[in-house]
Amino acid sequence: MFKYNPLECLPSSAELPDSDDTPVDNELQILIPNLLLAILATLWQTRDDWFFGINMGIYFTPSKPAIVPDGFLSLGVERFVGENGRSSYVLWEEEGIPPVLALEIVSQTYNGEYEQKKIDYAQLGILYYVIYAPTRLRRRRQRLEVYRLVEGKYILLPGDKIWMPEIGLGIDRERGTYQGITREWLFWYDESGNRYSTPEELAVKQQQQLEQSQQQLQELLTRLQQKGIDPDTI
């Protein structure tokens, strides 16, 4: 007897638009989430149960257009899907798992980050909603605001470095250098408030460690030679 599966009748991610085609009006809307992704790719390189999307459509019902955050993080899903990856994030293809965090970068013109998008993400069940204003601060707003969903409504979390135990990460803003640009960026932090390094910073540390090791080796060889000891005989 034929069994009807409603999920098989829903459109796939390949059939749905992958974004809302709205161009960003500030390069930081791409760079800031890209930095957060780059840090995660190093920090969680051995994990395959997470996905960080950038300017990607999230579909929670086929009857409504996608919601497109500047960035979002999902846990408990496959990191890579196929050779080409995801074109959009479709809940009925992700076992109904919504993102655990959504990020909006306030651009030159306000796009409902503090109003409509807060309602949309709450309805979607996104636990944390992060709003960052890197260039233009709205009156009576903080530069960085992190909200947590409590009984269907977002509550602004107090403090600077906000620890998110469900994710195992903290988030805050700090001055640093990324892709040659020195300014304030968003970074991930551990529970003690220590900032995780960027790939660029890790590369510099590794180079410094290599140079230090080479210097120590050269000093050892020099001391051996001064004592008349041939290093090749050791």
C-alpha positions as a Markdown table, in Angstrom:
| # | Residue | x | y | z |
|---|---|---|---|---|
| 1 | Met | 0.0 | 0.0 | 0.0 |
| 2 | Phe | 1.4 | 3.4 | -1.0 |
| 3 | Lys | 2.4 | 5.6 | 2.0 |
| 4 | Tyr | 2.2 | 9.3 | 1.5 |
| 5 | Asn | 5.3 | 11.2 | 2.7 |
| 6 | Pro | 4.6 | 15.0 | 2.7 |
| 7 | Leu | 8.4 | 15.7 | 2.9 |
| 8 | Glu | 8.8 | 14.2 | -0.6 |
| 9 | Cys | 6.4 | 16.8 | -2.0 |
| 10 | Leu | 8.4 | 19.8 | -0.7 |
| 11 | Pro | 10.8 | 21.6 | -3.0 |
| 12 | Ser | 14.5 | 20.9 | -2.5 |
| 13 | Ser | 17.2 | 23.4 | -1.9 |
| 14 | Ala | 18.2 | 23.1 | -5.5 |
| 15 | Glu | 14.8 | 24.3 | -6.6 |
| 16 | Leu | 14.6 | 27.3 | -4.2 |
| 17 | Pro | 16.3 | 30.7 | -4.6 |
| 18 | Asp | 19.5 | 30.7 | -2.6 |
| 19 | Ser | 19.2 | 34.3 | -1.3 |
| 20 | Asp | 17.0 | 37.4 | -1.5 |
| 21 | Asp | 19.3 | 38.9 | -4.2 |
| 22 | Thr | 19.6 | 42.1 | -2.0 |
| 23 | Pro | 23.1 | 43.5 | -2.5 |
| 24 | Val | 25.1 | 44.4 | 0.6 |
| 25 | Asp | 25.8 | 48.1 | 0.9 |
| 26 | Asn | 28.8 | 47.6 | 3.2 |
| 27 | Glu | 31.8 | 45.3 | 2.7 |
| 28 | Leu | 31.8 | 44.6 | 6.4 |
| 29 | Gln | 28.5 | 42.6 | 6.1 |
| 30 | Ile | 30.6 | 40.0 | 4.3 |
| 31 | Leu | 34.0 | 40.3 | 6.0 |
| 32 | Ile | 32.7 | 40.1 | 9.6 |
| 33 | Pro | 30.9 | 36.8 | 9.3 |
| 34 | Asn | 33.7 | 35.5 | 7.1 |
| 35 | Leu | 36.1 | 36.1 | 10.0 |
| 36 | Leu | 33.9 | 34.3 | 12.4 |
| 37 | Leu | 33.7 | 31.4 | 10.0 |
| 38 | Ala | 37.5 | 31.3 | 9.4 |
| 39 | Ile | 38.1 | 31.1 | 13.2 |
| 40 | Leu | 35.5 | 28.3 | 13.5 |
| 41 | Ala | 37.0 | 26.4 | 10.6 |
| 42 | Thr | 40.3 | 26.2 | 12.6 |
| 43 | Leu | 38.8 | 25.8 | 16.0 |
| 44 | Trp | 36.4 | 23.1 | 15.0 |
| 45 | Gln | 38.4 | 21.5 | 12.2 |
| 46 | Thr | 37.9 | 18.0 | 13.6 |
| 47 | Arg | 34.1 | 18.4 | 14.0 |
| 48 | Asp | 31.6 | 17.8 | 11.2 |
| 49 | Asp | 28.4 | 18.6 | 13.1 |
| 50 | Trp | 28.2 | 22.3 | 12.4 |
| 51 | Phe | 27.5 | 24.7 | 9.6 |
| 52 | Phe | 28.0 | 28.5 | 9.3 |
| 53 | Gly | 26.2 | 30.2 | 6.5 |
| 54 | Ile | 26.9 | 33.7 | 5.1 |
| 55 | Asn | 24.2 | 35.7 | 3.3 |
| 56 | Met | 22.3 | 32.4 | 2.7 |
| 57 | Gly | 18.6 | 31.9 | 2.6 |
| 58 | Ile | 16.9 | 30.0 | 5.4 |
| 59 | Tyr | 13.6 | 28.3 | 4.4 |
| 60 | Phe | 11.3 | 27.2 | 7.2 |
| 61 | Thr | 8.2 | 26.8 | 5.0 |
| 62 | Pro | 7.8 | 26.5 | 1.3 |
| 63 | Ser | 5.0 | 29.0 | 1.3 |
| 64 | Lys | 7.1 | 31.9 | 2.4 |
| 65 | Pro | 10.3 | 33.5 | 1.0 |
| 66 | Ala | 13.6 | 32.8 | 2.7 |
| 67 | Ile | 15.0 | 34.7 | 5.7 |
| 68 | Val | 18.6 | 35.8 | 4.9 |
| 69 | Pro | 20.8 | 36.7 | 7.8 |
| 70 | Asp | 24.2 | 38.1 | 7.3 |
| 71 | Gly | 25.5 | 35.0 | 9.1 |
| 72 | Phe | 24.1 | 32.1 | 11.0 |
| 73 | Leu | 25.4 | 29.0 | 12.9 |
| 74 | Ser | 23.7 | 25.6 | 13.1 |
| 75 | Leu | 24.8 | 22.7 | 15.3 |
| 76 | Gly | 23.9 | 19.1 | 14.9 |
| 77 | Val | 23.8 | 19.2 | 11.1 |
| 78 | Glu | 26.3 | 18.1 | 8.5 |
| 79 | Arg | 29.0 | 20.5 | 7.8 |
| 80 | Phe | 29.4 | 19.6 | 4.1 |
| 81 | Val | 26.5 | 18.5 | 1.9 |
| 82 | Gly | 27.6 | 17.0 | -1.4 |
| 83 | Glu | 30.5 | 18.3 | -3.5 |
| 84 | Asn | 28.9 | 21.7 | -4.1 |
| 85 | Gly | 27.7 | 22.4 | -0.6 |
| 86 | Arg | 24.4 | 24.0 | 0.3 |
| 87 | Ser | 22.8 | 26.6 | -1.9 |
| 88 | Ser | 20.4 | 27.4 | 0.9 |
| 89 | Tyr | 19.5 | 26.2 | 4.3 |
| 90 | Val | 16.2 | 24.3 | 4.1 |
| 91 | Leu | 14.7 | 23.1 | 7.5 |
| 92 | Trp | 12.9 | 20.1 | 6.1 |
| 93 | Glu | 16.3 | 18.9 | 4.7 |
| 94 | Glu | 18.1 | 19.6 | 8.0 |
| 95 | Glu | 15.8 | 17.3 | 10.1 |
| 96 | Gly | 14.0 | 20.4 | 11.3 |
| 97 | Ile | 17.0 | 21.9 | 13.1 |
| 98 | Pro | 17.0 | 25.7 | 13.1 |
| 99 | Pro | 20.2 | 27.7 | 13.4 |
| 100 | Val | 21.2 | 28.3 | 17.0 |
| 101 | Leu | 22.6 | 31.8 | 16.2 |
| 102 | Ala | 21.8 | 34.5 | 13.7 |
| 103 | Leu | 24.0 | 37.5 | 13.0 |
| 104 | Glu | 23.0 | 40.8 | 11.5 |
| 105 | Ile | 25.4 | 43.6 | 10.6 |
| 106 | Val | 23.7 | 46.9 | 10.7 |
| 107 | Ser | 24.4 | 48.6 | 7.4 |
| 108 | Gln | 24.3 | 52.2 | 6.2 |
| 109 | Thr | 20.5 | 51.9 | 6.0 |
| 110 | Tyr | 18.5 | 50.1 | 8.6 |
| 111 | Asn | 16.8 | 47.0 | 7.5 |
| 112 | Gly | 14.6 | 46.0 | 10.4 |
| 113 | Glu | 17.5 | 44.5 | 12.4 |
| 114 | Tyr | 16.0 | 45.7 | 15.7 |
| 115 | Glu | 12.3 | 45.2 | 14.7 |
| 116 | Gln | 11.0 | 42.8 | 12.1 |
| 117 | Lys | 14.1 | 40.5 | 11.9 |
| 118 | Lys | 13.9 | 40.0 | 15.7 |
| 119 | Ile | 10.3 | 38.8 | 15.2 |
| 120 | Asp | 11.2 | 36.5 | 12.3 |
| 121 | Tyr | 14.1 | 34.9 | 14.1 |
| 122 | Ala | 12.1 | 34.3 | 17.2 |
| 123 | Gln | 9.4 | 32.6 | 15.2 |
| 124 | Leu | 12.0 | 30.4 | 13.6 |
| 125 | Gly | 13.3 | 29.4 | 17.1 |
| 126 | Ile | 16.8 | 30.7 | 16.8 |
| 127 | Leu | 18.2 | 30.7 | 20.3 |
| 128 | Tyr | 20.7 | 33.6 | 20.0 |
| 129 | Tyr | 20.3 | 36.8 | 17.9 |
| 130 | Val | 23.4 | 39.0 | 17.5 |
| 131 | Ile | 23.2 | 42.5 | 16.2 |
| 132 | Tyr | 26.4 | 44.4 | 15.5 |
| 133 | Ala | 26.7 | 48.0 | 14.3 |
| 134 | Pro | 30.3 | 48.5 | 13.1 |
| 135 | Thr | 29.9 | 51.9 | 11.5 |
| 136 | Arg | 26.6 | 53.5 | 12.4 |
| 137 | Leu | 25.1 | 53.3 | 15.9 |
| 138 | Arg | 21.4 | 53.8 | 16.3 |
| 139 | Arg | 20.3 | 56.0 | 19.2 |
| 140 | Arg | 19.9 | 54.2 | 22.5 |
| 141 | Arg | 21.5 | 51.1 | 21.1 |
| 142 | Gln | 24.7 | 49.3 | 22.0 |
| 143 | Arg | 27.4 | 48.7 | 19.4 |
| 144 | Leu | 27.0 | 44.9 | 20.0 |
| 145 | Glu | 23.7 | 43.4 | 21.3 |
| 146 | Val | 23.2 | 39.7 | 22.0 |
| 147 | Tyr | 19.7 | 38.4 | 22.6 |
| 148 | Arg | 18.6 | 35.0 | 23.9 |
| 149 | Leu | 15.2 | 33.5 | 23.2 |
| 150 | Val | 13.2 | 33.1 | 26.4 |
| 151 | Glu | 9.6 | 31.8 | 26.1 |
| 152 | Gly | 9.3 | 33.0 | 22.5 |
| 153 | Lys | 10.8 | 36.5 | 23.1 |
| 154 | Tyr | 14.3 | 37.9 | 22.8 |
| 155 | Ile | 15.9 | 39.1 | 26.0 |
| 156 | Leu | 18.9 | 41.4 | 25.8 |
| 157 | Leu | 21.9 | 39.8 | 27.6 |
| 158 | Pro | 23.9 | 42.2 | 29.8 |
| 159 | Gly | 27.7 | 42.6 | 29.7 |
| 160 | Asp | 30.4 | 42.6 | 27.1 |
| 161 | Lys | 31.8 | 39.2 | 26.4 |
| 162 | Ile | 28.6 | 37.1 | 26.2 |
| 163 | Trp | 29.1 | 33.4 | 26.9 |
| 164 | Met | 26.7 | 31.1 | 25.1 |
| 165 | Pro | 26.8 | 27.7 | 26.9 |
| 166 | Glu | 24.6 | 25.9 | 24.4 |
| 167 | Ile | 27.2 | 26.7 | 21.7 |
| 168 | Gly | 30.3 | 26.5 | 23.8 |
| 169 | Leu | 31.5 | 29.9 | 22.6 |
| 170 | Gly | 31.5 | 33.5 | 23.7 |
| 171 | Ile | 31.3 | 36.5 | 21.4 |
| 172 | Asp | 32.5 | 40.1 | 21.7 |
| 173 | Arg | 34.1 | 42.9 | 19.7 |
| 174 | Glu | 37.8 | 43.8 | 19.8 |
| 175 | Arg | 40.3 | 45.7 | 17.7 |
| 176 | Gly | 42.4 | 43.5 | 15.5 |
| 177 | Thr | 43.7 | 42.9 | 11.9 |
| 178 | Tyr | 41.9 | 40.7 | 9.4 |
| 179 | Gln | 42.8 | 40.6 | 5.7 |
| 180 | Gly | 45.1 | 43.5 | 6.2 |
| 181 | Ile | 42.4 | 45.7 | 7.7 |
| 182 | Thr | 43.0 | 46.9 | 11.3 |
| 183 | Arg | 39.7 | 47.9 | 13.0 |
| 184 | Glu | 37.2 | 46.5 | 15.4 |
| 185 | Trp | 35.9 | 43.0 | 14.6 |
| 186 | Leu | 33.7 | 40.4 | 16.1 |
| 187 | Phe | 35.6 | 37.4 | 17.7 |
| 188 | Trp | 34.8 | 34.2 | 19.4 |
| 189 | Tyr | 36.0 | 33.7 | 23.0 |
| 190 | Asp | 36.4 | 30.8 | 25.4 |
| 191 | Glu | 34.5 | 30.5 | 28.7 |
| 192 | Ser | 37.4 | 32.3 | 30.5 |
| 193 | Gly | 37.1 | 35.3 | 28.2 |
| 194 | Asn | 40.2 | 34.5 | 26.1 |
| 195 | Arg | 39.9 | 35.4 | 22.5 |
| 196 | Tyr | 40.4 | 32.7 | 19.9 |
| 197 | Ser | 43.1 | 33.5 | 17.3 |
| 198 | Thr | 42.4 | 34.2 | 13.7 |
| 199 | Pro | 44.1 | 32.1 | 11.0 |
| 200 | Glu | 46.4 | 35.0 | 10.2 |
| 201 | Glu | 47.5 | 35.2 | 13.9 |
| 202 | Leu | 48.0 | 31.4 | 14.1 |
| 203 | Ala | 50.2 | 31.6 | 11.0 |
| 204 | Val | 52.3 | 34.3 | 12.6 |
| 205 | Lys | 52.7 | 32.3 | 15.8 |
| 206 | Gln | 53.8 | 29.2 | 13.9 |
| 207 | Gln | 56.4 | 31.2 | 12.0 |
| 208 | Gln | 57.7 | 32.8 | 15.2 |
| 209 | Gln | 57.9 | 29.3 | 16.8 |
| 210 | Leu | 59.8 | 28.0 | 13.8 |
| 211 | Glu | 62.2 | 30.9 | 13.8 |
| 212 | Gln | 62.8 | 30.4 | 17.6 |
| 213 | Ser | 63.4 | 26.7 | 17.1 |
| 214 | Gln | 65.9 | 27.4 | 14.3 |
| 215 | Gln | 67.7 | 30.0 | 16.5 |
| 216 | Gln | 67.9 | 27.6 | 19.4 |
| 217 | Leu | 69.3 | 24.9 | 17.2 |
| 218 | Gln | 71.9 | 27.3 | 15.7 |
| 219 | Glu | 73.0 | 28.4 | 19.2 |
| 220 | Leu | 73.4 | 24.8 | 20.3 |
| 221 | Leu | 75.5 | 24.1 | 17.2 |
| 222 | Thr | 77.7 | 27.1 | 17.9 |
| 223 | Arg | 78.3 | 26.0 | 21.6 |
| 224 | Leu | 79.2 | 22.5 | 20.4 |
| 225 | Gln | 81.7 | 23.9 | 17.9 |
| 226 | Gln | 83.2 | 26.2 | 20.5 |
| 227 | Lys | 83.9 | 23.1 | 22.7 |
| 228 | Gly | 85.5 | 21.3 | 19.7 |
| 229 | Ile | 82.6 | 18.9 | 19.4 |
| 230 | Asp | 81.5 | 17.8 | 15.9 |
| 231 | Pro | 77.7 | 17.9 | 15.8 |
| 232 | Asp | 77.7 | 15.1 | 13.2 |
| 233 | Thr | 79.2 | 12.7 | 15.8 |
| 234 | Ile | 76.4 | 13.2 | 18.3 |
